Amino acid sequence: MKRGKKYLNSVKSFDKAAQYDVAEAIDLVKKNATAKFDETIELHLRTGCDGRHAEQQIRGAVVLPHGTGKTVKVLVFAKGTKLDEAQAAGADHVGGEELIPKIQNEGWLDFDVVVATPDMMGVVGRLGRVLGPKGLMPNPKAGTVTMDVTKAINDIKAGKIEYRLDKTNIIHVPLGKASFTEDQLSDNFQTVMAAINKAKPASLKGQFIRSATLASTMGPGVKLNVTKIMN
């Protein structure tokens, strides 16, 4: 993959092989976020889990104290009074069965998170092939299958993010934007790590977090000192 001049200059500004403390890593990543847009800063954690075993699957959600810096569009599947409740709570789109053909046939995906009441999961399940691969399927562990739609919407709008293992047993999570202060990014980082450390599978043998990297959308990754981020 051919890299641009800015990226190559960024790489020269630090030691790619070294492992940095969180504060140093945040400082480097912010300095190297030189794109013309406000880059997202992400944390990538390579775990020692084996996601093929159900007891080693990791999936959950946490509200970042300073949010993500992104405006999130929420779609709620509900019926009856829950439709009105979702609208009042600030959902961007609400509906029921009538939305199925719009998503399935017209490819409508103008939303970032899907919330559903439990009595709508039979309907939403029909969208599994569309929503599943995009990570948009509502899930009780992520708090997106719930009767308390007001709390779900408020949490998401406040900066709730989901964390989960991908197929290669890596967790990818956003920590905020390059425009955030170092303290804001540090607070968000500590909140995410506390939740993920708590989610460590009891059956896991060996090291939980094998490597950790901070990176902005367009910038190079900075390795973190793993022993210092484990609780």
C-alpha positions, 0 to 999 in steps of 0.5 A: 500500500502506497503511503502519502508524504504526510503519513511517512513524515508522521512515522518518522516522528516516533519509534514504531517499535517502542511501546508508549504510555497512554499520555505519550501515545495520545499526544503523538496520535493527536500531533499526527492527525493532520488530515483536513477533517477532524479525524477519529482516534481509535483504540485497537486491542489484540486479545488472547481470546478465541471467539469461536468459543461462546464463553470467550466472546466479548460484547458489551457497551459503555458510555464515553464520558466525553462522547465520540464527537460524532452525531449518531442517527438512531433507528428504533423499531417499536409499536404502540406507546413505545413509538411515541416514547422513542420519538419524544426521546429524540430518535431520528427514525421510528417505525415497525414492519413497514420499514423492512422493505425500505431497508431490504429492497431499497437499501435504506441505511440512513442510521448508525444504531438500531434499537428494538423493543423485545416484541419487535425482534421477530420482525427485525430478525428478518433483516439479519442478512442486511444488518448483521454484517454491518454490525447494526443488529440490535443485541441485549448485551449492547443494550439495544434490545430493551423496553426502556427506549428512552434510556437507550436513545439517551445513552447512544446520543450521549456517546455510548459505544459498543465493543466486540471481538471481530473475526480475528479476535481484535476489538476496535473502538473509537475514543473521540476526535483529534480535536478533543483535548488530551484529558478528554481522550484519556478519560474516554480511554480509561472508561473503555479499558475499565469496561473491557478489563471487566469483560475478560472471560473467566475461561481465558488462559494466558494473556488477555490483551496481547497488544494495543495500538492507538491511531487516527483515521489517516495517521500511523498506529502508536503502540501502547505499553500493555502492562500499564493499561491492564487493571 
